[in-house]
């Protein structure tokens, strides 16, 4: 889970690749750097992410069996919601209770 700002987007085959500025990582099982690529299948029911918009994102690290592909993936079960200060407070509170 992290707070990120969409810097750019590019359609690549059946997916959209978003360049994201990671503003605040909240809970993560893998390290995040200040800029990441977020991949979203074009079949995802997620809300569209717009350039310049800030979102609270819950994605997962996807590594294929050959370990040749290692990326952050937002899939149908993922979470993408416009970021607000309230969202940030709720995530910080939830992280403290875990």
C-alpha positions as CSV (number, residue, x, y, z in Angstrom):
1,X,0.0,0.0,0.0
2,X,1.4,3.4,-1.0
3,X,0.5,6.9,-1.8
4,X,1.6,7.8,-5.3
5,X,1.3,10.4,-8.0
6,X,0.9,9.4,-11.6
7,X,3.6,11.0,-13.8
8,X,3.0,9.3,-17.1
9,X,1.1,6.5,-18.8
10,X,1.8,4.3,-21.8
11,X,-0.2,1.6,-23.5
12,X,1.9,-1.6,-23.9
13,X,0.1,-4.4,-25.5
14,X,-2.9,-5.5,-23.3
15,X,-1.7,-3.4,-20.4
16,X,-1.1,0.2,-19.3
17,X,2.2,1.1,-17.7
18,X,2.1,4.0,-15.3
19,X,5.1,5.8,-14.1
20,X,4.4,6.6,-10.5
21,X,6.2,8.8,-8.0
22,X,6.0,7.0,-4.7
23,X,5.2,9.7,-2.1
24,X,4.6,7.6,1.0
25,X,4.9,3.8,1.4
26,X,2.6,2.6,4.1
27,X,2.7,-1.2,4.2
28,X,4.8,-3.1,1.8
29,X,6.3,-6.5,1.6
30,X,8.8,-5.5,-1.0
31,X,11.0,-2.4,-1.2
32,X,9.8,0.6,-3.2
33,X,12.0,3.3,-4.7
34,X,11.0,6.9,-5.3
35,X,9.8,6.1,-8.9
36,X,8.2,2.8,-9.9
37,X,6.3,1.4,-12.9
38,X,2.8,0.2,-12.1
39,X,1.3,-2.2,-14.6
40,X,-2.5,-2.5,-15.0
41,X,-4.2,-5.0,-17.3
42,X,-6.6,-3.2,-19.7
43,X,-9.3,-5.6,-18.5
44,X,-9.0,-4.4,-14.9
45,X,-12.1,-2.9,-13.4
46,X,-10.0,-0.4,-11.5
47,X,-10.9,3.3,-11.8
48,X,-8.8,5.0,-14.6
49,X,-5.7,6.7,-13.2
50,X,-5.0,10.1,-14.6
51,X,-1.7,11.8,-15.0
52,X,-1.0,14.2,-12.2
53,X,-3.5,12.5,-10.0
54,X,-2.6,11.2,-6.5
55,X,-3.9,7.8,-5.4
56,X,-3.8,5.3,-2.6
57,X,-2.7,2.1,-4.3
58,X,-2.7,-1.5,-3.1
59,X,-0.7,-3.5,-5.6
60,X,1.4,-6.7,-5.5
61,X,4.8,-7.7,-6.7
62,X,4.5,-10.0,-9.7
63,X,7.4,-12.3,-10.4
64,X,7.0,-14.9,-13.2
65,X,8.2,-18.5,-12.8
66,X,11.4,-17.9,-14.7
67,X,12.2,-14.8,-12.5
68,X,12.7,-12.7,-15.7
69,X,9.8,-10.5,-14.9
70,X,9.6,-8.5,-11.7
71,X,7.1,-5.7,-11.5
72,X,4.3,-4.0,-9.5
73,X,0.9,-5.1,-10.7
74,X,-2.5,-3.7,-10.0
75,X,-5.0,-6.3,-10.8
76,X,-8.8,-6.7,-10.5
77,X,-8.5,-7.5,-6.7
78,X,-6.2,-4.5,-6.2
79,X,-7.2,-1.1,-4.8
80,X,-6.8,2.3,-6.4
81,X,-8.6,5.2,-4.8
82,X,-8.0,9.0,-5.2
83,X,-5.8,10.1,-2.3
84,X,-7.0,12.4,0.4
85,X,-5.4,13.4,3.7
86,X,-8.2,11.3,5.3
87,X,-7.1,8.2,3.4
88,X,-3.5,8.8,4.6
89,X,-4.7,9.0,8.3
90,X,-6.8,5.8,7.9
91,X,-3.9,3.8,6.5
92,X,-1.4,5.1,9.1
93,X,-3.9,4.1,11.9
94,X,-4.5,0.7,10.4
95,X,-0.7,0.1,10.0
96,X,-0.2,0.9,13.7
97,X,-2.7,-1.8,14.8
98,X,-1.1,-4.6,12.7
